[in-house]
Amino acid sequence: MRKTLNKIYTFLIYLFLYAPILVLIVQSFNESKYRGKWEGFSFKWYVEMFQDRTILLSLRNTLLIALIAATVATIIGTIAAIGIHKMKPFSKGLVMNATYLPVLNPDIVTGISLMLLFAFISIPLGFTSLLLAHITFNIPYVILNVLPKLKQMNQNLNEAALDLGASPWYAFQKVILPEIMPGVLSGFLFALTLSIDDFVISFFTTGPGVSTLSITIYSMTRKGIKPEINALSSLLFVVIMLLLLLVNSGNNKKNQKLEKNY
């Protein structure tokens, strides 16, 4: 009886989480533009989505900023995580508290602070300011994803490589990076997803002519959100899901190989 209740409870939780997404996907194939009325199965809104210049431009800006920001934040965050890992306990504690602060800080505070900073240092609001803002708020998430892998890594491996004559850079490439790669990939995907999803910080740090998907959708709410957004959201959900499945599949294969070797 208890196992049955646990299964029902788990099912209800996942139903609550994924039911809105399922409704969104179903509505993306609805011939009608009204969400409360079903007029038949159709790819109409997918076709019109690729013909909507505003949506495509916003999608391009969103993906371009997300990819660049996630890549730069992953590089900086990985290097920072290695440096933090090697710190003494007291210094490490101080830096980790500073790292957690942007994560716990409300987005509206971060957005306004960055906007004021860009105005103070004379950086015009636009693509550059938006990109810098996304890199900034993504770095702590990358650090928090990479640090656990550094703690799990055998600390003697790097020292052994250096003792055998490897340069620090070569040891990093061949020893440290392969060991922490799952954390690096997780940090990258986390940063990519957060960047695509962000609205509040983007709203305060963007300028005229530069709009992301979240800002474009927000501007539509006054007149009503177009059905093309349902199609676009469904495609984004499927792409993110496939990326997660690929990463998890790669990690599982790697773990299976390691288990066989041992």
Protein Blocks (a to p, Z undefined) as FASTA:
>chain_A
ZZmmmmmmmmmmmmmmmmmmmmmmmmmmpmbfbfkbcebjcfklmmmmmmmmklmmmmmm
mmmmmmmmmmmmmmmmmmmmmmmmmpcfklmmmmmmmmmmmmmpcfklmmmmmmmmmmmn
opacdfklmmmmmmmmmmmmmmmmmmmmmmmpcfklmmmmmmnopafklmmmmmmmmmmm
mmmmmmmmmmmmmmmmpmklmmmmgcehiacfklmmmmmmmnopafklmmmmmmmmmmmm
mmmmmmmmmmmmmmmmmmmmZZ
